[in-house]
Amino acid sequence: MGGWPEARERPAPGRRRGRRPGPSPDPDGPDAAPPAGGHRAGDDPGDSEQVARSICLRALTGAARTRAQLADLLARRGIPEDVAGSVLDRFGEVGLIDDAAFARAWVTSRQSGRGLARRALKAELRAKGVDGEVAEQAVTLVDDQDEWDAARRLVQRRLPGLRRVDRATAERRLVGMLARRGYGGGLAGWVAREALDEDRSGGDRSGEEAGGQDEPGLDAWLP
């Protein structure tokens, strides 16, 4: 009689027969995949420049960007600093990057759209990497009268929702709303009190008219 057949190793549950997978590539090694749309260490500098240009062009397609914003984006994509600087310099030369123009457009849009004061506008520009002097120059597009008018518009929009609270609460909320948009306490308090006074006097006149008071005749409006 023949001997017993050799015992075969049974595969562990859940494992399939086949070639054993090799070790995972080192994420920092030469076989590692480059970042999506980015650069890998050891790439040709010419290729890196092309990648950097593509990244910047895609970023600028949707909206204007500051140089600092693009520099941060290139750094996150692994573009070497010297390559990034060269590409950004070239973009600036041809007018694709213009921090001064960006700052002026930002100030005009945010002041008219959201009623921001100069202090808030400067803070936003600095957060986007705009140089302090460039930001300072841009906010000169907004003067004192612009701030007063914008503050009054903001208060008038908010006022109807505060007619059910007491005056002290309404004033505190209006001042806080203006402060969050960069207005100083003096201007914010003045505009809030002015609006509340006008709103109250208007309500009093409405009550008088509703109570049967005669409307003033034409002579009342003549000098």
Secondary structure, 3 states (H helix, E strand, C coil): CCCCCCCCCCCCCCCCCCCCCCCCCCCCCCCCCCCCCCCCCCCCHHHHHHHHHHHHHHHHHHCCCCHHHHHHHHHHCCCCHHHHHHHHHHHHHCCCCCHHHHHHHHHHHHHHHHCCCHHHHHHHHHHCCCCHHHHHHHHHHCCHHHHHHHHHHHHHHHHHHHCCCCHHHHHHHHHHHHHHCCCCHHHHHHHHHHHHHHHHHHHHHHHHHHCCCCCCCHHHHCC
